[in-house]
Every structure is written in C-alpha cells, then in structure tokens.
Amino acid sequence: MVSNNLREERVKKGLSVTKLACQAGLAPSTLSEFERGLRRPWPRARADLSRVLGISESELFPGLELRNEH
C-alpha cells in the first residue's frame, strides 16, 4: 500500500511529516493525506518524495502506475 510504504520510509529516515513535506515542496497536510491514503500522490510529488528519501519511485510506490497523469 502506498501510504504504509511512504510512512515507513519517512520514519526509517528519521524525518517528521513537516520536515519531509518541506524538503519535497509539499504542505504537511498533503503529505499526511498521502500517508493516510486519503489522496493519491501526483507524478511530481512522487518524484520529489522519492528524491528526498533516496529511493526509487517504483520502490516507494509499489503497484502504483508510474506515468504522467493529468
């Protein structure tokens, strides 16, 4: 599940929701919604979160179709 993996990687890196959101250019509330499964991360958010966490998008978001969405 996207939300569990995202939260797990954030905690593993020792980052708070606020810190990761800031580094990825997101609002903390948006990141929280991603982690709780209330919102699906858009392509740019997936790329930015993957970059900050140092993990590939396919590893961070397994099972999520990685393509540009409009």
N, C-alpha and C positions, 0 to 999 in steps of 0.2 A: 504494500500500500504506500502511495506517495507520501502521505502525511507522516506515517511512522518512520519511514526511512529518512526523511528530511529532519525530523526532530532528533532521531538517533545520531545522525551525522553532526548536527549542531552541538548536541550535548557532548559527543565524543571530542569535538574540537574545543570544548570549554567556552562556547560562546552563548551569550544570552540572546533572547529574541531581539532585543533592542540593538545589540551590537551587530549581529548578523544582518539584520534589516538595514541598518545604516551603511554597512560595508557593501551591501548589494544594491543600494539605492532604492530600497522599499520602505514603506511605512511599517512600523512594528505590527500594527493591526492587520495589515495584509499578510505578512509572514505568519502571524498567528492563525489566520484563516486558512492558509495553505496547510499548516501543520495539523489543524483540526479537521481538514477535509471539507471545509465549507466553500473553498474556492480552488479552482484548478490553476496552477501557475502557467502563465503565458510564456511563449518561447524566450523572450528577452529575460524574464525573471528566472527561468530555468538556467539559462546560460550564466547569468550573473551569480546566482546561488552556487552553481557548480564551480565557477571560477574561485569564489571566495572560500569555499570549503575544500578546494583542491581535489575534486573528484569528478569523474566524467558525468555528463548528463544521463547517460544510459545506466550508470551505476546508482546515481542519486534518485533517478525517476524510473525505476524498472517497470516495464509494462505500459508506460505512458508513451503514446505515439509521438516521436520527436520529429515534428515538422512545423513549418511556419503556419500559423493559424491566423485567421482574420476575424 
